[in-house]
Amino acid sequence: MLRPLDIAPKTVHFNSDSHELSSWLFTTDNINFLNSGSAKIVFQSIKNDTSRSGFEVYMHVTENAKLNPVDDLIACIYYEDKEIQTCC
């Protein structure tokens, strides 16, 4: 289980080429929908991640469409995008 306090809210990324710091935010770029219908979510900047490599979490498809977490995630992302487009 991932608690909100486990995700570092003030995380920064250091670009060694440009020597610049930038904020790191969790976005839909951290979610990959796989051909199998499952999804891979990559969490970075998690407390106690000593290797600083992040964690990959896989969401698998269920046979029951009403209980499929991947479809729910897709619907939530689509809903958020739709809300943003109609608001702005």
N, C-alpha and C positions, 0 to 999 in steps of 0.2 A: 504494500500500500504506500502510496506517495502522499505525504502531507504537504500542504502549501509551504510550510516553513522549511521543508527540505530543498526547495528550489530557491537558489540564491537570488533575491530580487535586485541586487545591485551588481550583477555580474558584468564584467567588462572583458572584451577580447583585445588582445595585443597583436597588432599586425607587425611582424618582424621586418617586413620589407619597407613599410612606410613609417615605422616607429610611432604609430598612432593607436590610441585607445578608442574603442567604440563600445556602446552598450550592446549587450546580448539579450535578445527577447525571444521567447518561444513563439514561433509562428507556424503557419501551415507548411512552411518549407521543411519543417522537422517531421512531417508525416509523409510516408511513402505508401501509396496504395499499390499492392503487388498484383501480378497477373492471376494469382490463385484466389483473389478476392479478399485476402487478409490485408492487414495494414501493419507497417512498422513505424513506431514512433521513437524518435531519438531525443532523450532528455540530456541536456548538458548542464553543467554547474550544479550538480546535486551534492548536497552535503555528504561528506565521507567518501567521495569519489577520489580516492588517493591517486589513481592512475590518470585522472583528468581526461578520460576517454569517453565519458558519458555512459548512458545505459540505453540499450535497445529493448523496447517492449513490443511484443507481437500481439496483435489482436486477430484472433482467428474467426472465420466465418462459422456461423451455426446453421444447421439445416432449417430451423424454425425461423422464418423471415421476421416474425414479430419480436424475436429476441436477438437479432443479429447486431452486435455492437458496431461493426464496421459500417453498416448501412445507416445506423444512428449518427455516427460521426460524420459521414458524408452529408447527411441531412442537416446537421448543425452547422457545418461549414458553409453549405449552400445558403442556409437561412441567414447566417451572419453576413455573407457577401451581398445577398439581396437587400438586407436592411441597410447596409452601408451605401449601396448604390442608390437606394431610394431616398436616403437622408441627405446625401451630399450633392 
